[in-house]
Amino acid sequence: MRLSDRSLRRLAWSAFVLFLLVVAVDIALSAAASADSTFATAGATAGFLGFMLLIASFPAVGVVIVLNQPRNRIGWLLLAIGAAWTASGLLDIYATWALAVQPDTAPGGYVALAVLNGSWVPGVALMGIWLILLFPDGRLPSPRWRWLSRVTVMVMVLGPLALTLAPGRIDFEPEPDGIENPLGVESLAPLLDILVPILLGLLPCCMVAAAVSLVLRFRRARGAERLQLKWLTTAGAFVAVSFVVGMTLSVPAVRDGLSISDTAMDLIDTVSFLSFLLVPVAVGVAVSRHGLYGIDAVISRALVVGALGVFITGVYVAIVVGVGALIGQQGPSVALSVVATAVVAVAFQPVRERVQRWVNRWVYGERATPYEVLADFASRVTGRYTTAELLPRLAETVSEGLGGARVEVWVRTGDDLVREVSWPAGMEPAEPVHVGANASLPLAGDRVVAVRHREELLGALVVTKPAGETVTPPEEAMLEQVATQAGLVLRNLRLIDDLKSSRVRLVASQDTERRRLERNLHDGAQQSLVSVALLTRMAAARASDPEVKKSLSDAGEQLQAAIDELRELARGIHPVVLTERGLGPALNSLAERAQVPVLVEADLRDRLPEAVEATLYLVAAETIRNAARHAGAGTVRVRVVLEDGDVRLEVVDDGAEGADPSVSTGLHGLGDRVAAVDGVIEVDSSVGEGTRIMCRVPVATARSAVLEEIS
Amino acid sequence: MSTTALIVDDHAMFRASTRLLLDLEGFDVVGEAADGASAVAEAERLRPDVVVLDVQLPDTTGFEIARVLLERRLVGRIVLVSSRHASDYGEQVGESGAVGFISKDELSGEALHTVLDNPRSDDAPQ
């Protein structure tokens, strides 16, 4: 069953509302318990409320994500995290209520306590493994990580089960020794004694593995995905640092050494606890992509402010404490403080600039010098890059040269400018912009540079620097230089496009010519021969003289042979069955008439564009002919499948010799033909193992090419 | 009274040969047409018992004409002929409502009678 987006959104809302209701019940029960009981303190209740707030932030972000992207699994994962912890919290409160606050009023208190014992496992696994493993697109980084998802599912199912059934004492605050697990199964004890440590040991191992997957994903990621991962890792790093700091400071020796007050310690604890909130927030920003591009600025600001804080503190400590100790000063000295302030004031600006440079280099990566950018781009222009690759390379190169600036390349088509690429990729789509008569460029950015070739406006480069940075004069000069070279590139692209469409037209007109020729043969010579053959047969049937009859029959048979030859010729030029019934039947008919056994597997429901059908038919026919003639093939297998908007044709023969595309002119000619419909053809042949020809043609592009040809 | 026949083919020489064949086989060839439109007009005027219909016509296909003729009950039985093989056309032959398909290579009095005496021809609208 596949739910509609609307039902999914409704489901998410309902789950969230249910979650809020349960939280409200939790809180009410918890408050009642603390008011009514001797063991639950106000502090515990406050801690519980804080915990619920933290937990609520996950499904809250989750519901926002689902409302925008109902099919993104991350949103549902966040909702599941909320559900897991709420269920656990509800069990906790219920057990407390039923066992300690109002004994005998509610049944099943001990059972709730036993189930509670293992209920933390799913919540921890969802947060610590699934979220990290599936972030940011809700899919595994690659199928190679399936084992981790399987192990995690196993731990999530078996862990709570094993903990619930393990016999032994369970912690229960009112009883100092805890209570005996009411659901414990004594006979399972030997098994569970081994299973429980293994399962609980697997949990941190899986978390480490998930973290490794995140690191690998980050190293592989480009563009927007890299930024998404940066958000999560930044939040994670902040949580880790604040926890380490909090834990270090709470060590009694450290705490006394630095004489941290209770209030300060509470503050530190609260901060490290609340820092956990950054995780759902970062996930929300990353998945919704709202403000995604701000991450580098956030990191950069935080690092600069932090470094300046360290600098100022260091100067004060060094001068006031260090110099004070050297000159034997007891207690704070006003003079030294003034000196320290003066040093900070004078050094601040140069230090800030220096720190900013370091941080930029670290955050945005090593930036190339303008000369390097130009040299790199020039080599790329002259190198063998296809149309599709060149413009993203241009944007990437300029972005590198400008220290991670956002770069857009707009290309002129007619009177409009269209944004072809942007770096980093994944920006919001942009509307085409009309170029006025005065050829002004109504584009928004820190710098807009026109790209021209011989005064003709061909496009524009738009640069937006990271917040707080400006385009420097050397960068400005580099942009102008790149724009000059880009003029050449855009002109070449236009020429290539023209060439390609003319090649498509050529192929289409070839096809038309073949069909015309086939029809002419059929309508002209063949029809006349068929009529004559009919007359001859009739005459033969009526002739009374046996010799005449024999001559006429012979003439009829020879005529028939000529007709058959002519028909084969016409079929080779352009088979009628292809025009009439499409690729599948045409391939079957080809197989029936082939000199070698041919197995055809064509999984096509609809007709394909004419140019695609004709191209694939010719590839198959040529390959089968090749196999029959040269390769000494046993059986040829032909397979046609639709795959992600591409048609894939595979022809495999088990012949002893291979086909070499550079030798076989037939196959070489096919390469050009396939390229004309934006396809690729690969010939894989090794002596003794037969030949495999793989041809892949996009349906959509070819369709539009044909439409263009028709228009 | 002999069976009346209409020949539809854009090829004059083939029409002449077919007319000769049909005459010899005892049919009464009442008319000829060279394209789909005149085929329908002639059928309307002559109401022939049998139409020998070429698949490839300059203005349309024999399948289309067969459908029109049978729908409007203008003719008895239709025999499709073509210089191509039936396999080039696949299911269209069976769906056209014609009683049979004869490749022009195999056209003979015997082939015509075999197709017309086929039990399926009894189902054809009269």
Contacts between the chains, C-beta under 8 A, distances in Angstrom:
chain1	res1	chain2	res2	distance
A	522	B	56	7.5
A	522	B	83	6.3
A	522	B	84	7.4
A	523	B	10	7.7
A	523	B	11	7.3
A	523	B	56	7.6
A	526	B	83	5.5
A	527	B	11	4.5
A	527	B	13	7.1
A	527	B	14	5.8
A	527	B	83	6.1
A	527	B	104	8.0
A	528	B	11	7.8
A	528	B	13	5.8
A	530	B	14	6.7
A	530	B	83	5.1
A	530	B	104	4.4
A	530	B	105	6.6
A	531	B	11	7.0
A	531	B	13	4.4
A	531	B	14	4.5
A	531	B	16	7.5
A	531	B	17	4.4
A	532	B	17	7.9
A	533	B	105	6.9
A	534	B	14	7.6
A	534	B	17	4.6
A	534	B	18	7.3
A	534	B	21	6.6
A	534	B	104	6.9
A	534	B	107	5.5
A	534	B	108	7.8
A	535	B	17	5.1
A	535	B	20	7.0
A	537	B	108	5.9
A	538	B	17	7.7
A	538	B	20	6.6
A	538	B	21	5.7
A	538	B	24	6.6
A	538	B	108	7.6
A	538	B	109	7.9
A	541	B	108	7.3
A	541	B	109	7.5
A	542	B	24	7.4
A	560	B	105	6.1
A	563	B	83	7.9
A	563	B	105	6.2
A	564	B	105	7.9
A	567	B	83	7.8
A	567	B	84	7.8
A	575	B	88	7.9
A	576	B	84	5.7
A	576	B	88	4.7
A	577	B	87	7.2
A	577	B	88	4.6
A	577	B	89	8.0
A	577	B	90	7.8
A	580	B	88	6.1
A	580	B	89	5.9
A	580	B	90	7.3
A	580	B	92	7.6
A	581	B	88	7.7
A	581	B	89	7.4
A	581	B	90	5.0
A	585	B	90	6.0
A	589	B	87	6.5
A	589	B	88	7.6
